[in-house]
Amino acid sequence: MHRRTRTRSTLLAAAGLLVAGPVLTACGSQSHPGAAAIVGGERIEVSALQGQSNAVRAAQAKTPQAKEVISGTGQLTRAELQITLFRRVVERAAEDAGLTVSRKEIQQARAAAVQQKGGEERLKSDLLGQGYAPEQIDSAVRRDIQLTKLAALHQADLSTNEGMQKMTAVLAKASKALKINVNPRFGKWNDEQIMLVAQKTPWIVQKTKDKEAQAAADAGAQQVP
């Protein structure tokens, strides 16, 4: 029940996004230096996620409620990875279903979202609070359209448990096909929940503690006359 609730929350947060409101050394069980994840054989670089995070932070810093907005998106790099992975899954599901999204559809959907939110700046502000930089809005709109089309194709009403189960099954199938492999520093990708979940990695914790202990020892040694 708990897993189903979390999956439902993830899907609704994505589908209703616009209308409602560390240097790494390993990836999963394989070694992928510099990669946050491997998706369908393609790397998602840590540097790319950090770039996205920096863009979001820079935009958030310019808002009147900068402190509150920034504090509300604490683990931003991990959040950016979740956004990226979920988008890739939706893209795969849409591709498998033969669904496409035109530039005109994106423009129309964005215009509708702007009108509903009460202006472009309000839309940008709301999305910034969810970890989306202004330049990511069209990508988010495209993903929402894909989700809407997928739901229509599979006759899945996302306001019902049955509809959510249908969509979860569709996205889980696409997720499994992508063979997503996440760097354990970010957690572990769960195909059934279609989201990042926490993963205990004792070796990472121990390595971090060892480095901190060594740094403290070095600092103490430097202070000795």
C-alpha positions in Angstrom: 0.0 0.0 0.0 2.8 2.4 0.9 4.6 1.7 -2.4 1.4 2.2 -4.4 0.8 5.5 -2.6 4.3 6.8 -3.4 3.9 5.8 -7.0 0.6 7.5 -7.3 2.1 10.7 -5.8 5.0 10.6 -8.3 2.7 10.2 -11.3 0.2 12.8 -10.1 3.0 15.3 -9.4 4.3 14.8 -12.9 1.0 14.7 -14.7 -0.3 17.7 -12.8 2.9 19.7 -12.9 1.5 22.5 -15.0 -2.2 22.3 -14.6 -2.3 22.0 -10.8 0.1 23.1 -9.3 29.9 14.7 -5.2 32.3 13.3 -7.6 31.2 9.8 -8.1 33.2 6.7 -8.8 30.7 3.9 -9.2 27.3 3.3 -10.7 25.2 0.3 -9.5 27.2 -2.9 -9.7 29.4 -1.5 -12.5 32.0 1.1 -12.8 31.0 4.3 -14.6 33.3 7.1 -13.6 31.6 10.5 -13.7 28.2 9.0 -14.5 25.1 9.5 -12.3 23.2 6.8 -14.2 23.2 4.7 -17.3 19.9 4.7 -19.1 19.3 2.6 -22.2 23.1 2.3 -22.6 23.5 6.1 -22.5 25.3 8.0 -19.7 23.8 10.8 -17.6 26.8 12.7 -16.5 27.2 14.1 -13.0 28.5 17.3 -14.6 25.2 17.7 -16.6 23.1 17.3 -13.5 25.3 19.8 -11.6 24.9 22.2 -14.5 21.1 21.8 -14.3 21.2 22.3 -10.5 23.3 25.4 -10.9 20.9 26.9 -13.4 18.0 26.2 -11.0 19.8 27.7 -8.0 20.8 30.8 -10.0 17.2 31.4 -11.0 15.9 30.7 -7.5 18.4 33.2 -6.1 16.7 35.9 -8.1 13.2 35.3 -6.8 11.8 37.4 -3.9 11.3 34.3 -1.8 14.8 33.0 -2.6 15.5 31.6 0.9 12.2 29.7 1.1 12.4 28.4 -2.5 16.0 27.2 -2.1 15.3 25.5 1.3 12.4 23.7 -0.3 14.6 22.0 -2.9 17.5 20.7 -0.7 19.0 17.7 -2.5 18.7 19.4 -5.9 21.2 17.3 -7.8 19.3 14.1 -6.8 16.0 15.8 -7.6 17.4 16.7 -11.1 18.3 13.0 -11.6 14.8 11.9 -10.6 13.3 14.4 -13.1 15.6 13.3 -15.9 15.1 9.6 -15.3 11.3 9.9 -15.1 11.3 12.0 -18.3 13.4 9.3 -20.1 10.9 6.6 -19.0 7.9 8.6 -20.2 9.7 9.2 -23.5 10.4 5.5 -23.9 6.8 4.6 -23.2 5.5 7.2 -25.7 8.0 6.0 -28.3 6.9 2.4 -27.8 3.3 3.5 -28.3 4.1 5.5 -31.4 3.1 8.8 -29.8 4.6 12.1 -30.9 4.4 15.7 -29.6 4.6 18.7 -32.0 6.1 22.1 -31.3 2.6 23.6 -31.7 1.2 21.3 -29.0 3.9 22.4 -26.6 3.3 26.0 -27.3 -0.5 25.6 -26.8 -0.1 23.7 -23.6 2.4 26.2 -22.2 0.1 29.1 -23.1 -2.7 27.3 -21.3 -0.6 26.7 -18.2 0.5 30.4 -18.2 -3.1 31.5 -18.3 -4.1 29.1 -15.5 -1.2 30.2 -13.3 -1.9 33.8 -13.9 1.2 34.8 -15.9 4.5 33.5 -17.2 6.4 34.7 -14.1 4.0 32.8 -11.8 4.5 29.7 -13.8 8.3 30.0 -13.7 8.1 30.6 -9.9 6.0 27.6 -9.3 8.2 25.3 -11.4 11.4 26.7 -9.7 10.0 25.5 -6.4 9.8 22.0 -7.9 13.4 22.1 -9.3 12.8 23.2 -12.9 14.9 26.0 -14.4 13.1 28.4 -16.9 14.8 26.7 -19.8 13.4 23.3 -18.7 9.7 24.4 -18.9 9.2 23.2 -22.5 10.7 19.9 -21.6 8.3 19.5 -18.7 5.4 20.5 -20.8 6.3 18.0 -23.5 6.5 15.2 -20.8 3.1 16.2 -19.5 1.6 16.0 -23.0 3.1 12.6 -23.4 1.6 11.4 -20.1 -1.8 12.7 -21.1 -1.6 10.9 -24.5 -0.5 7.7 -22.9 -3.3 7.9 -20.4 -5.8 8.5 -23.1 -4.4 5.6 -25.2 -4.6 3.2 -22.4 -7.9 4.6 -21.1 -6.3 5.3 -17.8 -8.1 7.9 -15.6 -5.3 9.2 -13.3 -7.9 10.3 -10.8 -8.7 6.7 -10.0 -6.7 3.8 -8.5 -7.5 1.6 -11.6 -6.2 4.3 -13.9 -3.1 4.8 -11.9 -2.4 1.1 -11.9 -2.7 1.0 -15.7 -0.3 3.9 -16.1 2.1 2.5 -13.6 2.2 -0.8 -15.5 2.9 1.0 -18.8 5.7 3.1 -17.3 7.2 0.2 -15.4 7.5 -1.8 -18.6 9.3 1.1 -20.3 11.5 1.6 -17.3 12.6 -2.1 -17.2 13.3 -1.9 -21.0 15.8 1.0 -20.3 17.7 -1.0 -17.8 18.4 2.0 -15.6 21.5 1.7 -13.5 22.0 4.5 -10.9 25.1 5.5 -9.0 24.5 4.3 -5.4 25.4 7.8 -4.1 22.0 8.9 -5.5 20.1 5.8 -4.4 18.6 3.1 -6.5 16.0 3.2 -9.3 12.9 1.2 -8.6 11.1 0.2 -11.9 7.8 -0.6 -10.1 7.7 2.8 -8.3 9.2 4.6 -11.2 11.4 6.7 -8.8 14.7 6.9 -7.0 14.7 5.1 -3.6 17.2 5.2 -0.8 19.9 2.6 -0.9 22.2 1.7 2.0 25.8 1.9 0.9 28.1 1.2 3.9 31.2 1.3 1.8 30.4 4.9 0.8 29.7 6.0 4.4 32.9 4.3 5.6 35.0 5.8 2.9 33.6 9.3 3.6 34.3 8.8 7.4 37.9 7.7 6.6 38.5 10.8 4.5 37.1 13.1 7.1 39.3 11.4 9.8 42.4 11.7 7.6 41.6 15.4 6.9 41.2 16.1 10.6 44.5 14.3 11.4 46.3 16.2 8.7 44.9 19.5 10.0 46.0 18.6 13.6 49.5 17.7 12.4 49.8 21.1 10.6 49.0 22.9 13.9 51.8 21.2 15.8 54.8 23.6 16.0 
